Amino acid sequence: MRVSIIYGSKSDKDIMSKAGVLLGEFGIEYKEYILSAHRVPEKLTEVLEKLEKEEGHECIIAGAGLAAHLPGVIASHTTLPVIGVPINAALGGMDSLLSIVQMPKSIPVATVGINNSFNAAMLSIQILSLKYPELKEKLELYRKDMKENFIKDSGLEEA
Ligand SMILES: Nc1c(C(=O)O)ncn1[C@@H]1O[C@H](COP(=O)(O)O)[C@@H](O)[C@H]1O
């Protein structure tokens, strides 16, 4: 099982790398690519073709800031699920959020919160868990631990 993490500039790296950390914890193979629909459109098409057809990637996480066309353009080239991460490069990230979430009918991008690449990874894991039962088990365990830790940390045990 493989996931691609694609982002528009090396300036997005710190935010987007958090997705890889979570995927790694779940034992999911991933590859990071810095690609831009605006700056290297031909290269983007080339890589997309390869990652789906030759490398068997099953889900794509795509992050970009400013006029964030990258996730939408990626979605237009593939039927793999694309999860968009709006990045705060200006205007608090609102420009990017709106660019990513407001896709025209037929080409959706599942959009998470601004800078929330962690949730993008989580959603990709949930999507893959439909196909891989061992992943579903790990997710259920993750949720159980999260709940227990929340109860412990917030003092709810005593309540
Ligand atoms: N939105 C896009 C695209 C695209 O959509 O193709 N390519 C780069 N970018 C974004 O531009 C911002 C500034 O990039 P630089 O820091 O390289 O100038 C980054 O957040 C990147 O994702």
The ligand as an SDF file (V2000), in Angstrom:
LIG
                    3D

 22 23  0  0  0  0  0  0  0  0999 V2000
    0.0910   26.8320   -5.2410 N   0  0  0  0  0  0  0  0  0  0  0  0
    1.2790   26.5230   -5.7220 C   0  0  0  0  0  0  0  0  0  0  0  0
    1.5440   25.7920   -6.9060 C   0  0  0  0  0  0  0  0  0  0  0  0
    0.5080   25.1990   -7.7950 C   0  0  0  0  0  0  0  0  0  0  0  0
   -0.6940   25.2680   -7.4340 O   0  0  0  0  0  0  0  0  0  0  0  0
    0.8900   24.6270   -8.8150 O   0  0  0  0  0  0  0  0  0  0  0  0
    2.8690   25.7130   -7.0570 N   0  0  0  0  0  0  0  0  0  0  0  0
    3.4290   26.3090   -6.0150 C   0  0  0  0  0  0  0  0  0  0  0  0
    2.4880   26.8100   -5.2070 N   0  0  0  0  0  0  0  0  0  0  0  0
    2.6410   27.4220   -3.8800 C   0  0  0  0  0  0  0  0  0  0  0  0
    3.3060   28.6250   -3.8460 O   0  0  0  0  0  0  0  0  0  0  0  0
    3.6960   28.8560   -2.4980 C   0  0  0  0  0  0  0  0  0  0  0  0
    4.9480   29.6930   -2.4640 C   0  0  0  0  0  0  0  0  0  0  0  0
    6.0030   28.9810   -3.0580 O   0  0  0  0  0  0  0  0  0  0  0  0
    7.5360   29.5110   -2.9670 P   0  0  0  0  0  0  0  0  0  0  0  0
    7.8670   29.5430   -1.4920 O   0  0  0  0  0  0  0  0  0  0  0  0
    8.3630   28.4780   -3.7050 O   0  0  0  0  0  0  0  0  0  0  0  0
    7.5410   30.8460   -3.6370 O   0  0  0  0  0  0  0  0  0  0  0  0
    3.8610   27.4740   -1.8560 C   0  0  0  0  0  0  0  0  0  0  0  0
    3.0120   27.3850   -0.7130 O   0  0  0  0  0  0  0  0  0  0  0  0
    3.4700   26.5350   -2.9630 C   0  0  0  0  0  0  0  0  0  0  0  0
    2.7170   25.4250   -2.5250 O   0  0  0  0  0  0  0  0  0  0  0  0
  1  2  1  0
  2  3  2  0
  2  9  1  0
  3  4  1  0
  3  7  1  0
  4  5  2  0
  4  6  1  0
  7  8  2  0
  8  9  1  0
  9 10  1  0
 10 11  1  0
 10 21  1  0
 11 12  1  0
 12 13  1  0
 12 19  1  0
 13 14  1  0
 14 15  1  0
 15 16  2  0
 15 17  1  0
 15 18  1  0
 19 20  1  0
 19 21  1  0
 21 22  1  0
M  END
$$$$
